[in-house]
């Protein structure tokens, strides 16, 4: 089992940047595929980004491609989401999640694919 704790959220102006962190503890190491999701008020939780267990494959939802970057620091058991050129529509609670992969290069896009979730961190982009 793994525990996930997000941090790094906050209030930022349009065009600004934030870096979210997801610290993992428990059964960590290179065991999981990782994902970032977000949920705006009144909306369903949606996929943002995913990284394979191997760390060699990543993907993003179309609305953040070219602006967000997912990365992993294996030594510190931490996954990051660098968010640049932020827009008001990026405002949401952001969650990181861990999935037990079928194979190391597999990516996961659905909330049901993920077994472990953090508590979320609020990102607010003001115009």
C-alpha positions as CSV (number, residue, x, y, z in Angstrom):
1,X,0.0,0.0,0.0
2,X,1.1,3.6,-0.6
3,X,0.1,6.9,0.9
4,X,0.1,10.0,-1.3
5,X,0.3,13.7,-0.1
6,X,0.0,16.6,-2.5
7,X,1.3,20.0,-2.0
8,X,2.1,23.2,-4.0
9,X,-1.3,24.5,-4.8
10,X,-2.3,28.1,-4.3
11,X,-3.6,31.2,-5.9
12,X,-1.9,32.4,-9.0
13,X,-2.7,35.0,-11.7
14,X,-3.4,34.1,-15.3
15,X,-0.2,33.2,-17.1
16,X,1.5,32.2,-13.9
17,X,3.1,28.9,-12.9
18,X,2.8,26.4,-10.1
19,X,4.6,23.2,-9.4
20,X,2.5,20.5,-7.6
21,X,4.3,17.8,-5.7
22,X,3.0,14.3,-4.7
23,X,5.1,12.6,-2.0
24,X,4.6,8.9,-1.7
25,X,5.3,6.8,1.4
26,X,4.7,3.2,2.3
27,X,5.3,0.6,-0.5
28,X,6.9,3.1,-2.9
29,X,9.8,2.9,-5.2
30,X,9.2,2.2,-8.9
31,X,6.1,0.1,-8.3
32,X,3.3,2.3,-9.7
33,X,2.1,4.2,-12.7
34,X,1.2,7.7,-11.6
35,X,-1.5,10.1,-12.6
36,X,-2.8,13.6,-11.9
37,X,-6.5,14.4,-12.0
38,X,-8.5,17.5,-11.2
39,X,-12.0,18.4,-10.1
40,X,-13.7,21.7,-10.5
41,X,-16.8,22.7,-8.5
42,X,-19.8,21.0,-9.8
43,X,-17.9,18.9,-12.3
44,X,-16.6,15.3,-12.4
45,X,-13.0,14.5,-11.6
46,X,-11.1,14.5,-14.9
47,X,-7.8,13.2,-16.2
48,X,-4.9,15.6,-16.5
49,X,-1.6,13.6,-16.9
50,X,-0.2,10.2,-16.5
51,X,3.3,8.6,-16.3
52,X,4.2,5.0,-16.7
53,X,5.8,3.0,-14.0
54,X,9.0,3.0,-16.0
55,X,8.8,6.8,-16.2
56,X,9.6,6.7,-19.9
57,X,6.0,7.3,-21.2
58,X,3.8,10.2,-20.4
59,X,0.5,11.7,-21.7
60,X,-1.7,14.7,-21.1
61,X,-5.2,15.8,-21.7
62,X,-5.4,18.0,-24.8
63,X,-6.2,21.2,-22.8
64,X,-2.9,21.1,-20.9
65,X,-0.5,19.8,-23.6
66,X,2.4,22.1,-24.0
67,X,1.7,23.8,-20.7
68,X,2.0,21.0,-18.1
69,X,4.8,18.6,-17.5
70,X,4.7,15.5,-15.3
71,X,8.0,14.2,-13.8
72,X,9.3,11.9,-11.2
73,X,12.1,11.9,-8.6
74,X,12.6,8.3,-7.7
75,X,15.2,9.0,-5.1
76,X,12.6,11.1,-3.1
77,X,9.5,9.1,-4.1
78,X,7.9,12.3,-5.4
79,X,6.0,13.0,-8.6
80,X,5.6,16.6,-9.9
81,X,3.2,18.4,-12.1
82,X,4.8,21.6,-13.5
83,X,2.0,23.9,-14.6
84,X,2.8,26.9,-16.8
85,X,0.7,29.5,-18.6
86,X,-2.1,28.9,-16.2
87,X,-5.7,29.8,-17.3
88,X,-8.8,30.4,-15.2
89,X,-10.2,27.0,-16.5
90,X,-7.3,25.3,-14.7
91,X,-8.9,26.2,-11.4
92,X,-9.7,22.9,-9.5
93,X,-8.6,20.6,-6.8
94,X,-5.7,18.6,-8.1
95,X,-5.2,15.0,-7.0
96,X,-2.4,12.6,-7.6
97,X,-3.0,8.9,-7.8
98,X,-1.1,5.6,-8.1
99,X,-2.0,2.6,-10.2
100,X,-0.6,-0.9,-10.1
101,X,0.4,-1.4,-13.7
102,X,0.0,-4.5,-15.8
103,X,3.4,-3.7,-17.4
104,X,5.9,-1.0,-16.9
105,X,5.0,1.1,-20.0
106,X,1.3,1.1,-19.5
107,X,-0.6,4.4,-19.1
108,X,-3.8,4.9,-17.2
109,X,-6.5,7.4,-17.9
110,X,-9.6,6.5,-15.9
111,X,-10.2,7.1,-12.2
112,X,-11.2,3.5,-11.8
113,X,-7.7,2.4,-12.9
114,X,-6.1,4.0,-9.8
115,X,-6.0,2.3,-6.4
116,X,-4.5,5.1,-4.3
117,X,-5.3,8.7,-4.1
118,X,-4.0,11.8,-2.3
119,X,-6.2,14.3,-0.5
120,X,-5.9,17.0,-3.1
121,X,-4.5,20.5,-3.3
122,X,-6.4,23.6,-4.5
123,X,-5.3,25.5,-7.5
124,X,-7.0,28.8,-8.2
125,X,-6.1,30.9,-11.2
126,X,-7.4,34.4,-11.0
127,X,-8.0,36.8,-13.9
